[in-house]
């Protein structure tokens, strides 16, 4: 039946097709334009798109056209259609739609949280833009498997996205995983995104899955799954018995999340603009001053720590081996030691099974510079492991554990003590190591 209709429409005169196309909305007209070259050219008609544009944006009934040194008023229909290339009003309509969405989003992200230095209404901004995320699994033969349906979990500074399905391809045949932000291209008259219409893809990250168990970091396991981590923020759960993918979890920090998810292309990631240093007095000790840290530690539905540490600094003596050291919690100052209530673990769930991987959690770090601008941010899964060094603590009786994280911009080192009587960890040491290259690029200096 569909083939018969296609042949029927294809045999119609262009004038009749144009009449039919004039009754279509923008989404339907764009879809028709994808059928073949003839339909594409007919669906680009400026007269049809001008009517759609006028209904949506209600322009003034006159257009001012400049001719030499005179200004005259011309009718909208004549001026807008003459000497215009086909499809120009379609492009203008799409451009205005995208600009309208960006305006609404920018209005929402303008207020900033004084504790995190991030926009207060990230969740509302994502909803207003219709933003979602997909992963594309590519096998070694080049075939792509797209996974759209995902569960979202929002925290103070990050969003966790979980994909799972019984139809996931076998790990042995997969080569890469690509993470995309997806945003509807058009919105309806109320401004709500049209999710079943055309969409824009923005590449956020690409991960290589070949030899996953050897090239990634094993962060823990329970009776059913093993967890493997890849930077930035990817966690892959493998069934223990079959060694196949059970679920995929991605942790995205709010810093530049909207930009990375919307401003990149389908093949090229969005590049962050360079920081413009603020003129300041030169410190004779070459250090960093008045830095603030907001840190979240969570494992699915459970939050273990959500706190802000202010007034962080380092001196010249804290610069060594290509890093600047910022001490947040010190072994020597027990008044600043931080308890983590509850048993650390990362919860997971699929349609059939669920579980909890102990001693594994997600760490969200937001480091703000002296002006309150996000300097180094990440959201990543980490794990707790026994420390190799002997305990020298006299205030606590219990074994020492460590949690470490590292990327190209810095490292985090955490020492914890397990208290058996209260069944909780105590953070007794928390240190950030910032790459001197990161600092030099940020300030235009040479540490």
C-alpha positions as semicolon CSV with decimal commas, in nm:
position;residue;x (nm);y (nm);z (nm)
1;X;0,000;0,000;0,000
2;X;0,280;0,242;0,089
3;X;0,458;0,166;-0,242
4;X;0,135;0,231;-0,431
5;X;0,093;0,569;-0,256
6;X;0,453;0,661;-0,328
7;X;0,409;0,583;-0,699
8;X;0,082;0,775;-0,703
9;X;0,238;1,087;-0,548
10;X;0,547;1,062;-0,767
11;X;0,332;1,069;-1,080
12;X;0,146;1,385;-0,977
13;X;0,225;1,718;-1,143
14;X;0,451;1,949;-0,945
15;X;0,173;2,208;-0,906
16;X;-0,054;1,953;-0,737
17;X;0,223;1,832;-0,506
18;X;0,300;2,192;-0,409
19;X;-0,064;2,241;-0,314
20;X;-0,054;1,932;-0,093
21;X;0,279;2,033;0,063
22;X;0,136;2,375;0,153
23;X;-0,092;2,208;0,412
24;X;0,196;2,033;0,592
25;X;0,363;2,150;0,912
26;X;0,740;2,208;0,936
27;X;0,826;1,858;1,064
28;X;0,621;1,684;0,794
29;X;0,763;1,911;0,524
30;X;1,120;1,831;0,630
31;X;1,037;1,460;0,627
32;X;0,887;1,480;0,278
33;X;1,204;1,653;0,159
34;X;1,404;1,342;0,246
35;X;1,211;1,114;0,009
36;X;1,391;1,200;-0,317
37;X;1,549;1,489;-0,506
38;X;1,223;1,602;-0,664
39;X;1,038;1,614;-0,333
40;X;1,338;1,791;-0,176
41;X;1,331;2,076;-0,429
42;X;0,951;2,111;-0,406
43;X;0,958;2,105;-0,025
44;X;1,213;2,388;-0,029
45;X;0,962;2,629;-0,183
46;X;1,003;2,976;-0,032
47;X;0,629;3,050;-0,049
48;X;0,541;2,752;0,172
49;X;0,819;2,819;0,422
50;X;0,741;3,190;0,440
51;X;0,386;3,104;0,553
52;X;0,524;2,867;0,820
53;X;0,776;3,131;0,930
54;X;0,507;3,402;0,947
55;X;0,270;3,187;1,153
56;X;0,544;3,108;1,407
57;X;0,730;3,436;1,439
58;X;0,464;3,685;1,319
59;X;0,692;3,935;1,147
60;X;0,586;4,290;1,060
61;X;0,387;4,321;0,741
62;X;0,651;4,539;0,578
63;X;1,023;4,498;0,514
64;X;1,255;4,798;0,483
65;X;1,481;4,763;0,180
66;X;1,777;4,996;0,121
67;X;1,834;5,108;-0,240
68;X;2,131;5,346;-0,286
69;X;2,052;5,637;-0,049
70;X;1,673;5,594;-0,036
71;X;1,458;5,393;0,202
72;X;1,129;5,252;0,082
73;X;0,866;5,011;0,207
74;X;0,789;4,703;0,004
75;X;0,527;4,437;0,052
76;X;0,628;4,129;0,249
77;X;0,520;3,879;-0,016
78;X;0,706;4,049;-0,300
79;X;1,028;4,138;-0,120
80;X;1,052;3,811;0,066
81;X;1,016;3,588;-0,240
82;X;1,196;3,777;-0,517
83;X;1,568;3,726;-0,565
84;X;1,585;3,462;-0,292
85;X;1,750;3,124;-0,338
86;X;1,527;2,819;-0,286
87;X;1,515;2,707;0,076
88;X;1,628;3,039;0,223
89;X;1,308;3,077;0,428
90;X;1,345;2,719;0,550
91;X;1,695;2,803;0,672
92;X;1,570;3,126;0,830
93;X;1,290;2,939;1,009
94;X;1,527;2,673;1,146
95;X;1,782;2,938;1,248
96;X;1,518;3,135;1,440
97;X;1,390;2,816;1,608
98;X;1,738;2,727;1,732
99;X;1,801;3,086;1,846
100;X;1,471;3,091;2,039
101;X;1,563;2,771;2,225
102;X;1,911;2,905;2,307
103;X;1,759;3,227;2,442
104;X;1,528;3,034;2,676
105;X;1,813;2,810;2,791
106;X;2,054;3,100;2,851
107;X;1,791;3,275;3,060
108;X;1,761;2,966;3,281
109;X;2,135;2,908;3,326
110;X;2,214;3,269;3,413
111;X;2,158;3,243;3,794
112;X;2,462;3,078;3,957
113;X;2,480;2,874;4,278
114;X;2,732;3,044;4,512
115;X;2,846;2,708;4,651
116;X;2,912;2,523;4,325
117;X;2,974;2,813;4,085
118;X;2,738;2,637;3,842
119;X;2,395;2,737;3,708
120;X;2,114;2,674;3,959
121;X;1,859;2,556;3,702
122;X;2,051;2,304;3,493
123;X;1,770;2,050;3,509
124;X;1,512;2,306;3,396
125;X;1,742;2,424;3,115
126;X;1,785;2,067;2,987
127;X;1,408;2,019;2,988
128;X;1,350;2,348;2,804
129;X;1,596;2,247;2,531
130;X;1,458;1,893;2,503
131;X;1,811;1,764;2,553
132;X;1,868;1,390;2,579
133;X;2,161;1,153;2,531
134;X;2,220;0,844;2,321
135;X;2,505;0,597;2,283
136;X;2,608;0,439;1,954
137;X;2,782;0,102;1,977
138;X;2,984;0,022;1,666
139;X;3,094;-0,334;1,595
140;X;3,408;-0,445;1,412
141;X;3,214;-0,478;1,083
142;X;3,107;-0,112;1,098
143;X;2,745;-0,179;1,195
144;X;2,602;0,067;1,446
145;X;2,362;-0,010;1,733
146;X;2,183;0,299;1,867
147;X;2,053;0,304;2,224
148;X;1,820;0,592;2,307
149;X;1,609;0,488;2,604
150;X;1,791;0,585;2,923
151;X;1,726;0,647;3,291
152;X;1,843;0,978;3,439
153;X;1,952;1,062;3,793
154;X;2,029;1,424;3,884
155;X;2,268;1,533;4,159
156;X;2,388;1,876;4,272
157;X;2,666;1,896;4,012
158;X;2,615;1,603;3,775
159;X;2,371;1,383;3,590
160;X;2,400;1,003;3,573
161;X;2,264;0,834;3,259
162;X;2,198;0,458;3,252
163;X;2,131;0,238;2,947
164;X;2,040;-0,130;2,965
165;X;1,871;-0,378;2,734
166;X;1,848;-0,750;2,668
167;X;1,941;-0,679;2,303
168;X;2,286;-0,534;2,365
169;X;2,546;-0,667;2,118
170;X;2,818;-0,901;2,239
171;X;3,125;-0,724;2,378
172;X;3,361;-0,938;2,170
173;X;3,239;-0,786;1,841
174;X;3,232;-0,420;1,955
175;X;3,500;-0,167;1,867
176;X;3,380;0,175;1,991
177;X;3,112;0,349;2,194
178;X;3,016;0,708;2,108
179;X;2,822;0,933;2,344
180;X;2,602;1,202;2,186
181;X;2,389;1,485;2,313
182;X;2,068;1,504;2,110
183;X;1,848;1,815;2,084
184;X;1,523;1,865;1,886
185;X;1,571;2,106;1,599
186;X;1,219;2,255;1,615
187;X;0,968;2,357;1,882
188;X;0,590;2,399;1,871
189;X;0,392;2,722;1,911
190;X;0,414;2,701;2,291
191;X;0,794;2,674;2,271
192;X;0,805;2,307;2,377
193;X;1,059;2,095;2,183
194;X;0,916;1,862;1,916
195;X;1,083;1,534;2,008
196;X;0,958;1,335;1,708
197;X;1,099;1,588;1,462
198;X;1,452;1,638;1,326
199;X;1,730;1,640;1,584
200;X;2,085;1,764;1,617
201;X;2,363;1,532;1,738
202;X;2,664;1,661;1,929
203;X;2,953;1,421;1,991
204;X;3,057;1,434;2,360
205;X;3,304;1,146;2,388
206;X;3,429;0,835;2,210
207;X;3,548;0,523;2,392
208;X;3,740;0,223;2,255
209;X;3,592;-0,105;2,377
210;X;3,841;-0,346;2,221
211;X;4,021;-0,530;2,503
212;X;3,799;-0,350;2,754
213;X;3,900;-0,558;3,055
214;X;4,271;-0,488;2,989
215;X;4,253;-0,120;2,889
216;X;4,009;0,001;3,156
217;X;4,013;0,021;3,536
218;X;3,831;-0,251;3,728
219;X;3,637;-0,072;4,001
220;X;3,451;-0,359;4,166
221;X;3,209;-0,648;4,136
222;X;2,916;-0,816;4,304
223;X;2,762;-1,162;4,251
224;X;2,624;-1,073;3,906
225;X;2,837;-0,807;3,739
226;X;3,187;-0,664;3,709
227;X;3,240;-0,289;3,666
228;X;3,503;-0,133;3,439
229;X;3,573;0,241;3,412
230;X;3,697;0,449;3,119
231;X;3,766;0,824;3,124
232;X;3,575;1,046;3,099
233;X;3,299;0,915;3,327
234;X;3,206;0,587;3,155
235;X;3,117;0,276;3,356
236;X;3,049;-0,055;3,179
237;X;2,886;-0,342;3,367
238;X;2,962;-0,693;3,237
239;X;2,772;-1,006;3,332
240;X;3,012;-1,232;3,517
241;X;2,908;-1,559;3,355
242;X;2,873;-1,445;2,991
243;X;3,118;-1,151;2,987
244;X;2,853;-0,953;2,795
245;X;2,739;-0,595;2,857
246;X;2,470;-0,569;3,125
247;X;2,445;-0,191;3,135
248;X;2,630;0,128;3,050
249;X;2,648;0,423;3,292
250;X;2,779;0,768;3,200
251;X;2,843;1,042;3,456
252;X;2,839;1,398;3,316
253;X;2,939;1,704;3,517
254;X;2,714;2,009;3,474
255;X;3,010;2,233;3,386
256;X;2,983;2,302;3,011
257;X;2,733;2,013;2,986
258;X;2,486;2,204;2,768
259;X;2,761;2,334;2,542
260;X;2,920;1,991;2,494
261;X;2,578;1,831;2,439
262;X;2,450;2,085;2,184
263;X;2,731;2,282;2,017
264;X;2,944;2,002;1,880
265;X;2,885;1,824;1,549
266;X;2,809;1,459;1,483
267;X;3,181;1,395;1,422
268;X;3,374;1,666;1,611
269;X;3,356;1,739;1,984
270;X;3,290;2,092;2,109
271;X;3,612;2,266;2,213
272;X;3,595;2,480;2,527
273;X;3,708;2,841;2,473
274;X;4,035;2,940;2,647
275;X;4,011;3,115;2,983
276;X;4,072;3,490;2,991
277;X;4,294;3,555;3,297
278;X;4,191;3,827;3,543
279;X;4,464;4,083;3,612
280;X;4,589;4,041;3,967
281;X;4,887;4,121;4,186
282;X;5,176;3,884;4,136
283;X;5,223;3,662;4,439
284;X;5,592;3,638;4,546
285;X;5,527;3,279;4,655
286;X;5,382;3,180;4,314
287;X;5,083;3,006;4,471
288;X;4,710;2,971;4,422
289;X;4,477;3,152;4,662
290;X;4,111;3,151;4,767
291;X;4,015;2,839;4,574
292;X;3,690;2,663;4,671
293;X;3,605;2,296;4,633
294;X;3,257;2,145;4,614
295;X;3,262;1,766;4,630
296;X;2,979;1,512;4,601
297;X;3,019;1,141;4,671
298;X;2,720;0,928;4,580
299;X;2,626;0,580;4,471
300;X;2,297;0,587;4,286
301;X;2,017;0,681;4,526
302;X;2,257;0,728;4,824
303;X;2,459;1,046;4,889
304;X;2,759;0,998;5,118
305;X;2,905;1,348;5,110
306;X;2,794;1,682;4,970
307;X;3,011;1,964;5,102
308;X;3,205;2,278;5,021
309;X;3,561;2,354;5,135
310;X;3,666;2,719;5,114
311;X;3,990;2,916;5,119
312;X;4,216;2,654;4,961
313;X;4,566;2,764;4,866
314;X;4,917;2,646;4,786
315;X;5,261;2,804;4,810
316;X;5,581;2,770;4,612
317;X;5,685;2,477;4,829
318;X;5,368;2,291;4,724
319;X;5,478;2,279;4,360
320;X;5,663;1,960;4,265
321;X;5,681;1,698;3,988
322;X;5,456;1,898;3,754
323;X;5,172;1,947;4,006
324;X;5,047;2,212;4,249
325;X;4,917;2,059;4,573
326;X;4,595;2,182;4,737
327;X;4,534;2,024;5,078
328;X;4,163;2,006;5,157
329;X;4,156;1,770;5,458
330;X;4,476;1,708;5,653
331;X;4,585;1,416;5,866
332;X;4,714;1,662;6,126
333;X;4,385;1,851;6,173
334;X;4,133;1,599;6,307
335;X;3,869;1,874;6,347
336;X;3,824;1,877;5,970
337;X;3,799;1,501;5,922
338;X;3,476;1,408;5,742
339;X;3,255;1,102;5,813
340;X;3,084;0,916;5,529
341;X;2,761;0,771;5,675
342;X;2,637;0,440;5,540
343;X;2,814;0,164;5,350
344;X;2,984;0,283;5,031
345;X;2,845;0,117;4,722
346;X;2,718;0,182;4,371
347;X;2,361;0,067;4,302
348;X;2,259;-0,065;3,960
349;X;1,937;-0,201;3,815
350;X;1,807;-0,353;3,490
351;X;1,464;-0,483;3,384
352;X;1,528;-0,814;3,558
353;X;1,817;-0,785;3,802
354;X;1,956;-0,531;4,045
355;X;2,254;-0,515;4,276
356;X;2,505;-0,305;4,466
357;X;2,880;-0,304;4,412
358;X;3,044;-0,231;4,748
359;X;3,336;0,010;4,797
360;X;3,257;0,180;4,467
361;X;3,095;0,522;4,423
362;X;3,080;0,829;4,199
363;X;3,291;1,133;4,286
364;X;3,189;1,478;4,158
365;X;3,456;1,748;4,194
366;X;3,401;2,118;4,124
367;X;3,708;2,334;4,190
368;X;3,651;2,710;4,163
369;X;3,928;2,966;4,117
370;X;3,961;3,291;4,316
371;X;3,696;3,458;4,098
372;X;3,443;3,179;4,154
373;X;3,485;3,041;3,801
374;X;3,490;2,662;3,751
375;X;3,857;2,568;3,713
376;X;3,859;2,186;3,717
377;X;3,546;1,973;3,713
378;X;3,471;1,604;3,666
379;X;3,225;1,331;3,754
380;X;3,371;0,980;3,759
381;X;3,333;0,638;3,923
382;X;3,604;0,554;4,177
383;X;3,669;0,269;4,417
384;X;3,811;0,214;4,765
385;X;4,103;-0,020;4,821
386;X;4,321;-0,110;5,122
387;X;4,624;0,114;5,176
388;X;4,971;-0,039;5,164
389;X;5,117;0,194;5,427
390;X;5,099;0,135;5,801
391;X;4,862;0,341;6,012
392;X;5,010;0,631;6,209
393;X;4,678;0,761;6,339
394;X;4,620;0,773;6,711
395;X;4,268;0,918;6,704
396;X;4,117;0,624;6,516
397;X;4,149;0,248;6,548
398;X;4,089;0,088;6,213
399;X;4,240;-0,003;5,877
400;X;4,329;0,266;5,622
401;X;4,185;0,274;5,271
402;X;4,251;0,496;4,970
403;X;4,058;0,636;4,675
404;X;4,248;0,783;4,380
405;X;4,145;0,957;4,060
406;X;4,358;1,101;3,779
407;X;4,309;1,264;3,440
408;X;4,507;1,499;3,217
409;X;4,431;1,804;3,434
410;X;4,489;1,672;3,784
411;X;4,470;1,403;4,051
412;X;4,269;1,342;4,366
413;X;4,401;1,141;4,659
414;X;4,172;1,041;4,948
415;X;4,264;0,846;5,262
416;X;3,988;0,693;5,473
417;X;3,975;0,503;5,801
418;X;3,714;0,231;5,853
419;X;3,549;0,239;6,197
420;X;3,404;-0,103;6,271
421;X;3,202;0,009;6,574
422;X;3,008;0,275;6,380
423;X;3,022;0,103;6,039
424;X;3,145;0,409;5,853
425;X;3,445;0,559;5,677
426;X;3,619;0,877;5,796
427;X;3,805;1,094;5,544
428;X;4,131;1,185;5,716
429;X;4,320;1,313;5,414
430;X;4,197;1,475;5,091
431;X;4,447;1,634;4,853
432;X;4,411;1,775;4,501
433;X;4,708;1,781;4,264
434;X;4,661;2,029;3,979
435;X;4,872;1,996;3,666
436;X;5,111;2,290;3,618
437;X;5,019;2,281;3,248
438;X;4,654;2,335;3,342
439;X;4,748;2,631;3,564
440;X;4,981;2,780;3,301
441;X;4,712;2,754;3,032
442;X;4,454;2,907;3,268
443;X;4,659;3,206;3,382
444;X;4,905;3,242;3,097
445;X;5,196;3,196;3,342
446;X;5,487;2,956;3,376
447;X;5,498;2,760;3,698
